Amino acid sequence: MTTAKHLNPNLDPLALPLNGSSLIEASAGTGKTFTIAILYVRLVLGHGQPEGGALAAGMLPPNLLVVTFTDAATKELRDRIRTRLTQAAEVFSTTADSLQPTPETALIHQLRDQSYPDPATWPDCRKKLLLAAEWMDEAAVSTIHAWCNRMLTEHAFDSGSLFRLTLETDQSDLLDEVARDYWRTFIYPLSPVLMDEVLSHWKTPDNLRASVHNLIGDADSLDMTTGDVKHAIESTVQRRMEQAQILKAHPWADWKPEVTDMLVALNKSKRLHGGSMKPMIAAWDKLLDWAASDELYPEGLDKAGFQNQTPDILATKLKGDGDVPHHPAFEAIEELIAFAENLPSAEADILRHATHWIAARLESEKQKRSEMGFDDLLTRLDDALHGPRGDQLAATIRRQFPVALIDEFQDTDPVQYRIFNRIYRVADNHPDTCLLMIGDPKQAIYGFRGADIYTYLDARTGAHDRTWTLGRNFRSSRPMVTAVNRVFEHGDLNSPEGAFLFGKGDTSPLPFQGVAANGTKRLWSVNEEVQPSLTLWSLESDQEDRNGNRKSLAKGTATTEVAETCASEIAHLLTLGQQGKAGFALEGTADDLEPVEPKDIAILVNNRNEAAAVRDALGQRRIKSVYLSDRDSVLTSQEAKEVLCWLKAFAEPRQLAYARAALATPTLGLPWSYLDQLLTDEMALEREIERFMGYQQQWQNRGVLPMLRSFLMDFEVPGQLLQRPDGERRLTDILHIAELLQQDSLQLDGEHALVHHYTQILRAADEEDEHRTLRLESDAGLVKVITVHKSKGLEYPLVFLPFGTAFRAQSEKQSFVRYHDDNSQLITVFDPTPEDVARADRERLGEDIRKLYVALTRARFATWVGVADIENWHLSGLGYLLGGEPAAQRPLSEALNLLANGYPELCACPLPDATDLRYAEETPAALGQARVSTREAREDWWIASYSSLEYSGLSGTGIVFTGEVEDAETQNLLEEGAHNPEDEDATRPLSHSLHNFPKGAGPGTFLHDLLEWCVQQGLQSIVDNPAQLREQLIRRCSTRGWSDWVDTLEHWILTLIRQPLPLNRRSDENISLASLGTLRPELEFWFESRNVSTRAMDKLVTQHTLNGADRPRVDDGRFNGMLKGFIDLVFEHNGQYYVLDYKSNYLGDEDSAYTDQAMGEAILEKRYDLQYVLYLLALHRLLKARLPDYDYDRHLGGAVYMFLRGINAPGAGAFTDKPPRVLIEQLDAMFDGKAAPGEEAA
């Protein structure tokens, strides 16, 4: 193949024009991120810009857009750019002459010397670079989705987007709900016959949801099912019955004796074995039964009794040279088998209809809820840019971001490219903007996520002759680069379509361009000899079929054999490494060998089954490994199901079935004898139930995460698991799940709600969610087993690719396939023809070739590839590059030898036999005796809050500080519900009054969060538009089973916001919350506390508040460190500032229970007096720092504590107080380390 005509061979990062649009193709290991950082430095300096040009003054990070595709890549890019800016600033310092260029700074030195030779210009350059480096925290470096979300928010008017939209990262629950709605609407009403057709494809609504999920994004391009889906199913069933009736009309009864006599005669003549004859005759009884029944076809058509009576197979069963008997029954049976294998199906019609309906319903529900998913971020911005105000929006974004760099551009989908093309006009090459698209089409392997290589090729056409390439590999050794070049050059030269299947004639938009090697200081060496960088192990079958043709290997057999050899070779190399005989030696010498260690090795696999095979083989040789996939969810693990068993038992410990199931889970590892004992020994079972009841209490009081940790420790699970080969993996999964449960529990009410929620997400466990992706349990000193997709962007010293010819072809049995049509548009085809399947499989092959490229470019020094002669191995990516010929035409070993001949960097050899050699892991050095500190311990320093105080004489449960101050708000809410620590059943309220609303921390959190949301929306806005409040209430209440409370809560909140709120017990001054202009919700404060005596503080507060009334005393202790807290609401009125706190305490069943005296007693009992004094102290310190003429008496209004259940009482449930100035000033001094009255300074 020849080079594509628009491809420029090499990029000079200092000469690339930074105007208009350019495409940079960066092959693996060629320094893509380094290049981006250098280009960023140039853009900050305004380097290479025409004088007076729009970009000549240089760019600052907030206006220099860098887009990539993952959060991890965003962080790496930001850090690398900041580092390069800092290095560049140092090079431009006035003392830089003494700095010697390093490989990382050589280009910056060159930039300075060539473009800024006058040292007088350096200070200005340095200033720009330092400013940019310091500004990187606000740099516009983000994922494509985050950036689209920002654009929709910042330009809501031009984009036609709502000002307030909720981004839901996981919409699986909504999709589940809509799929069930579809099932209820269209499937439930079907007759049993029609229902059977649906159930033959999808047993449950969840199964249908899984099929529809990947089609929703294409709903607009799919043909709509003609008419009603019921009609489509009826038509299919009718066609099927008509075809079956035609087959049944054959004279089967007449044929039976004729065929029987024929078979018996064949048996007597020794041409047909009796073992074959008997099932063939027995099949006729089934045929006759079927012909008289309503069944579509007889049972057992796939068995030998029927299969052997088809003309072709019958011919293979007969011995001797006689003629093959003919009978119309044999053709009829063949026709019947073909009918059963290709039954008319309504699957495609149902899928099309379900996809359209579910997609429309999803969009409707999201609009009702003011929600967006990740995909909506892209489509909404795309629609806005191509809508009526699109020109104005594109111009606005261009002004905001005149420069954009798009990383990993090969993973772009059509919508993403349309967005950037609309803004930056790729083909126009506009000089006032700069669009740099950076990627490698050879690494475009994310088609299953929507990435589209044809979009990349479209961009290349738009960039025309502004396409550049990075042509030097900095990652791998010279032999490794040569070996990879050889593999793909071989494929490029030996196929008219080139290495990547895009060749036409003598040109290709995607040729393989070999890269030069920068080289490494070291090479892979064994026994003081440099080894080949690419080893190709061939595993060929030695069996033949009846016709003497070589039989392919069974895939399972090949997987096992190659996995065993792979593990055996690794054990061998690691053992040699321990002996100092294998490792990485300096080029040209055997000296200074760095021995190979487990951490140097990665094994690349395609899926978890291959990973399991390899890890089992490694485990048998005592080699520890770790596996990580980019798609596997922790919720698909066996441990996830066991955790559900545990949760059910903890939530209902008296349910014996749940308790027994939990105790029988493999992770606990309880002896069978003990489990058997629990069936008969009631006392033993009762002890376990009491134990589970204790876990239930821990769950309710401390949360699900602490409870699960206690459970694991009580049953010694960590110790047991870590003794197993996969124990670290399993323990990591359990702890990961526990963390997810803890996070979800914060949004749910009670343990039963969490169990239900967890059950639901287990059903959707295959949904992609980065928070649920399997975590790496540990990579310290372990062999890494990783999927090829996950390995992209990573590098390893040594790589094994054991299953190099594994692939998954497109099947004719699929209900639909996808491929690009002649116009390069991705289409979805239902009921595909063989031609459709072939085109889809050709694109599968193309992606497999690119995936092979990714795999072969991960190693720095050496790669081993297993090449197995499995069925149709030539249709794999590697098979295509080797010539694409089946083994019957050319043996596998011959194809490999042809590739390796003349290249010492490659070695083609038979798969070595696996050995039982075990790796003797080096024993870590014994730990010495722990050293004893001889220094005096420093004084305690800790972060405290109001909730960290303990009291004497307080009714209910005391609050004990545990060091986890982030939970302070929950502690307060627990106090508020202390009259009834268990939440009441809200689904059947006695009456719809707030006095009957459930009590406890859960409902308290619910009310606090609801009020916080109201403040964020704008209290007056809630009054003016109560519909948004009702919608929010419906949503929040439905998740807790409180739908009956919507009306009550709506009326209560509107009353609370509208009615006058007393601000001072000593005057009639009041104001409604809705009329507040200046306010701040959830104000967080921190201030220093210098050895403050809590007893002295309490004494001061008691003396100066609420007439010195009795109240529980604070236990003796000290605040030394920081005091922190959150104030529900701070607001200003008439020049005075107030703190307001919501309290959901229950004081009685009537409004009259919320008198000033009753609220005061509650304030004292719970010691809220101390709380509001600390809040006012924080506000006092803030105002003193912010207001130049601050005066306590004039500017600080006091505290308002809202008892939410008493808003209809005469005082509106508001308790107000303003402590005297002397108290606040004495506390202020005390927290500064000064002695309290009557106390000596600490």
Steps between C-alpha positions, in 0.01 A plus 500: 500500500613856442488787741174694519551815297423747783728339757807705596784279619623685807390768743732765639326611824671841476401564137140372490270786394278586796225654291207338330443126528759223506496125555791337681535124473694367796595132478539306823793614715584807288459759777146624443453648847848655489411662168172636632683661793759661267225636275327635810819687595516652151135609517555664839795693356320585177789337316484469124202735467496775236557845645167653591326165469213404731720254692827695493471634855496146638225301668414443864382160633131596553469576126715219365277196466650152532253212466557133571277205576557387860536668836832322556637631170379849592694493825813367331485762226449783748798386708727445199416841353558673834838327530601599147395863560708510818801350320462751219483790747826380652663482158395860438639622832784751484735244654405229252837504327629272774225244433599204289231365266349166599296270273187661644614862459707478181212620280429792732867604486478476121182708502667770711822510304337506154197721561599713799877556462486838676520443881306824546186317386542217750345665810175565314494139373576368846221710649249360250610143566494533879159664492369216284653236729342662806167522316486133401248417772253709300621374163242387248629143503202268520316204357276557202191439712606740775573769244163455325327524837686823571404647163132414547506662843700811417318562174156382600324780309677443169482122534134500596587292806325520833693699757464225756554146379607204709773282352430136580814295445307174536160484335465124522217529755303724268563267206383206713182688585426591139572146377253363753245758386543372147458140615183588691359700210573269208604155621272421795178535293614245239333162468695195621596404143638845422658525844692178429661669201621788718618269778700293252727806465469679836388334819463823698479878447862517617605273212321726253659808658845348450429448128357847450770677698757510220241604241349803671763736363407388146123520548455792259678315220312172543202413284182504705307173525205527267176514698449359848759266648220257579416483131865435414516209745170359372630512142816316597312231691258458211783463244665245722183293537435512125850373424463226761168390347662471158764271649244299690310442176770262378390132501707414802284200592543354152872569501570337833481131390688576178787669680501237775534219247778693327695547825458138604630386159804725536566353840475142376743575221748630761497844342327665799592426860219387729589769748418759236189327367305475824480873584418572136199268511399634844498854358206406278273450800577858603433617145156344495413637845608845388302486176182441702575770761500880522879511553714683248759223474580171672739476791854378439560640151857571602558137596657230283166324439384789283833645387617167354193490273600807303655415159850636564546352847346167404761468227779531759344228721489230232786258449615347174471622145129453438262776397355734757127427524259779411158568642289819513480458878869577533463833317188573706686435827781729384238765420343453846837540674570816300156636595562437871842664481367807320158556648336828401559729796339819627814589696609778264152655486468496878849645543432784258169583661636474854802713415291784355247494783755472782723770350206740470378420850850542643530844345158598631583385853833681498331822394241464777773448756736763356766231463775425253715197443856506368392443141246782528782744571640434154176484306356814659807708426509357147132585449558850636794561268295394200181675614364850434755666731782268401712763322491730801577216743793377289642853479464546876685176574771591247557829676515325834733225373689617189726196538399136551716187522309172477694206641428134406318628193474149355238427768272782382148418390300683230313722746820615671664581168192690379523718811863598447467527123205737544700721736843496335408426133770242428499531123512885510832500690410835659816696603344662810443165669701186555363147509747217555365146471745249643462124488598173339249327269693175544386501864130560430366203699195638676234442237282331761485836683403698192848607386503512121817473294309629198450825689876523535543445127239767433701743714815406308322592178401835652857567618621429144878557482521609863552145626819430690653196662725428797744251360741408780428244771640592842349207690645180362840357419620503139442123454148530639414786263649311207298189582169687518578686178568167332165347600292785360717571198460131414123537516509829309706354215318169467142617481340733244303655786812574702569420863184672628248409227461852361707460185348562159722458200839648578385748764365474852366756747649284773831346395746358744786744551796342674659708772866557578635389836660746735630195683544407864813468708419137578401183314329176600769246586502137615822318589700798373342483155265758351166332430252549216253774577199325348451127557216329311394166651306279259262235627382275216266206499642157418158344435329445166140449393374208293611667181856546623465874560657653807243558777498825690564507873208537735506852640485378861789261448712768337423749775610258770820394323615852419414626848705221657800572277473872563506446878779245467717739297441780750601272788814406307595862427433616856713217635782601267451855616554394860824333387613817323474335158197678350424869491579828332864555412672812371515494122828351376596341831380238748596719792270673743208261446167606650339161585146444379237507776127421505414872484673520160255261333153561358271241342246644257167320460168564329257409777461365849493136385845529348617686810369221722683235296830685522466589867416140590815384321706769673353409837600136455858623462479727806514817291280772642306705249240771484223546242331817389250557224365832381147360473452242773275623776560404859126428516539204263732322745394208716576711806231749395237228522632386838483855637131504403448183706668667797299820470171310489597309814603817684183685395274213615706292743195299612446364151665160537536444126696825466720424799584150375571626147736766637688251717536259209673748268842374384681813615426425866644152455303345786542120529227284353465326833416830670249594232341158543491556877303821449220295344440309824660700781257782583730653760786529249269654243361742759853615583563581136167682474585710806832576336321616185265712709808671637614574143155643429540740792847598381355564155231724643729689737831520312427425136540212261877538443606479867255215549641297210855558619407373847332197344806418289733528798273295728499213251874545427424539131812704405735244652325211328481668161861612491610138532336424163656577159216736408439622853632853450273544198196379691568708810549810284163436333320464833647821640426680173136389515479608864615849401243519220227393742606766751480769231160382379365472855535876544219546246276223632291456809564187704653162444209356300523784250871430456441127451238575235727750328795261504285223355404731214854606413614137502251441218665777302850399604632504143426871461824695460571720799850603594414486871406131468792392281721240664779657698859387486545309823877555505772525241799489728740239362227313311458380143226713343225331303311769312264529204638641178248784516609591851868484406469774239723789599705284739842342458680202653854359470377153394162407352332166437209478255408132539181500294613681186253329265192516722212694351122522506344503156166658413225239490215455253278422799529854636180703487690798364848601385673834453738609230582805288325532167656619175470860623695417819185542711447254785178308449312241703352213300235270648448145371840524329576314182825305461639802315413729792667263745809478279532882487455528876758227555743677270481803727544271800816372337625854445455584867668172600804596288515838675463327834795278410701814424420633846605170658830474310602857584472469879841341561827684546722197444323176400163344418389136479195415286306175505376407151260206518353307209142539620207489258519785245809645669578674171200727561666647808694825487835320510374239252423774251847656534655157447323470166140418589524146367340205681726230637381259230671720240812590698605362839518747784871438562579574136324837518690589816835395356435714192444798729810443714750397233782751470407684816704400807271720710224243441491134599238256371500168683263227618328555832738368769376225728382628836701396804410471868774741606379712789621849569660532841396848603770680690429504871478856626752596763389425855367801684713622787367598838293816493686807617374675810460874479705692755355840421222654702166483328382833369173640630184359341394684186174412336206630302187536708143616459200565721407134466830391653391609846383258768251591768408386847131473582377512139204272437534258212823386346807716552695605196859383516770648279664235284722721290265479198372857513358482148204324657420792731175588325375143533584508870284812539217331316525195722455730797198660343338157467608374842140463616458228240827366360328275249335660202125450500316342212406797282314307237181496711496825705241536770417845363662727250648737756866580542468394862458143374784518251762232576761580759870422510817575308365382163193726489704780657757477222217490247350828630838672527598401145163611368531843658858533376376426148229767536757761601724406208210536255400834654229520764298761313529284188344212692207720601456631146527157340386231749486242217876452520467436874229241446703324232798483737281369783352229280846387399651504849201348676457219248849366571409467869145374467359831630283593202199557729686789662549712186196724552573551870866581445422737211253698713741501795798630300301774330362606838849499651637716220212748484408564862663771716798371696570656845858623526507614862309387808524851640343681203238451230753504216442225247558413135400217267766270361377570146581872536859444609744650253845414631544148631740206490397136557725240664773747591806302604738646758836406644695686766788426732443385856800534729469262793146608586354348818155369412391528863605868516328567167183335624509701821515825303213400271282389792568824686407730211212321321140418584517654847757249621239219503608146589609281214718191445865578565775451244750239613851620568719504191688729265472634148851526359531524124216612276128544559278449199133496421221570252233765556170416330437862395664838552302806387506878521206728583513873558878495536500218757620144448325193640565127525203269442492129577225251414387261774264211432458416872165362600354685801138383484200413282352851495613846395450613858790280608745739330493784752797721569547323833484150345745593227731654760493178701587301187782745427642441846448124502681455170749780575414685182588815700863398478457425131357837404755684715781324305324584171470866603866500604591378150280768342647763734852410387398507133331841525789642701734402214271618218326820627735793559269666756368180658321531833344199674196683632430672170579228244424166665130423525510169687387139457168365368428132567207377291304212652360377169204308644375813678473753218123535560551584868458866611876558488535319165725243670784752516723521806721808494784623715790747486768430761660803661806655345715412801443126448604503134808714567612283794456185289688665215791566733480150649530335155803721437669334795427762763378393842132503580387707799618321815731267305871504427625489146599148389 
